Amino acid sequence: MESTLMYLIIFLFVLLLGVNIYFRIKVIRAFNLLKNQRIQFDAALVFQKEKLKNEVLNKYPAQADTILSFARYLKYSISMAIVLIALITLFGGVLMYYRQHG
């Protein structure tokens, strides 16, 4: 059981690393497009969809797809990392329990 949990934790860690790299590349590409077009907005607006639409998309309607992609990739990156970190922590706790009581 311990070895299975160890392999699962290692797999989740590698998955976390891969997802992080993938979405980081996507976020950086979208950010560079926004930077090259001189589009600036507050980072907090990424998590507030209504304000993002009202304040930023109305100001830069031609770049709406890029702005929405940037916000979406950033949200995906954060949510996937949170879920995978929680799973790694959970399986690590279970592994510690089995090592002490098993």
C-alpha positions in Angstrom: 0.0 0.0 0.0 2.8 2.4 0.8 4.5 1.9 -2.5 1.2 2.5 -4.4 0.7 5.8 -2.5 4.3 6.8 -3.1 3.9 6.2 -6.9 0.6 8.1 -6.8 2.1 11.0 -5.1 5.0 11.1 -7.5 2.6 10.8 -10.4 0.5 13.7 -9.0 3.6 15.8 -8.5 4.8 15.2 -12.1 1.2 16.0 -13.3 1.2 19.2 -11.3 4.5 20.2 -12.8 3.3 19.4 -16.3 0.0 21.3 -15.9 1.9 24.2 -14.4 4.3 24.4 -17.3 1.6 24.1 -19.9 -0.6 26.8 -18.5 2.3 29.0 -17.7 3.3 28.9 -21.3 -0.3 29.7 -22.3 -0.5 32.6 -19.8 2.8 34.0 -20.9 1.9 33.9 -24.6 -1.4 35.7 -23.9 0.3 38.2 -21.6 3.0 39.0 -24.3 0.2 39.6 -26.8 -1.5 42.0 -24.4 1.8 43.7 -23.6 2.7 44.1 -27.2 -0.7 45.8 -27.8 -0.2 48.0 -24.7 -3.3 46.7 -23.0 -3.2 47.2 -19.3 -5.7 46.3 -16.6 -5.7 45.5 -12.9 -5.0 41.8 -12.2 -7.9 41.6 -9.8 -10.3 42.1 -12.7 -9.3 38.7 -14.0 -11.3 37.1 -11.2 -14.3 39.4 -11.6 -15.9 38.6 -14.9 -18.5 41.4 -14.9 -16.0 44.1 -14.1 -13.6 42.6 -16.7 -16.3 42.9 -19.3 -17.5 46.3 -18.3 -14.1 48.0 -17.8 -11.6 46.2 -20.0 -13.5 44.6 -22.8 -15.4 47.8 -23.5 -12.2 49.7 -23.7 -10.4 47.1 -25.9 -13.1 45.3 -27.9 -10.7 44.2 -30.7 -8.6 42.3 -28.2 -11.5 40.7 -26.3 -10.5 37.1 -27.3 -6.9 37.6 -26.1 -8.0 39.2 -22.8 -10.6 36.4 -22.2 -8.0 33.7 -23.0 -5.5 35.3 -20.6 -8.1 35.3 -17.9 -9.3 31.8 -18.6 -5.8 30.3 -18.7 -4.8 32.1 -15.5 -7.9 30.7 -13.7 -7.4 27.2 -15.0 -3.8 27.3 -13.9 -4.7 28.3 -10.4 -7.6 26.0 -10.0 -5.7 22.9 -11.3 -2.7 23.7 -9.1 -5.0 24.0 -6.0 -6.7 20.7 -6.8 -3.5 18.8 -7.4 -1.8 20.3 -4.3 -4.8 19.2 -2.2 -4.6 15.7 -3.6 -0.9 15.5 -3.0 -1.4 16.7 0.6 -4.2 14.2 1.1 -2.3 11.2 -0.2 0.8 12.4 1.7 -1.2 12.4 4.9 -2.6 9.0 4.2 0.9 7.7 3.5 2.2 9.1 6.8 -0.8 7.5 8.7 0.0 4.1 7.2 3.7 4.4 8.0 2.9 5.2 11.7 0.1 2.6 12.1 0.8 0.0 9.5 
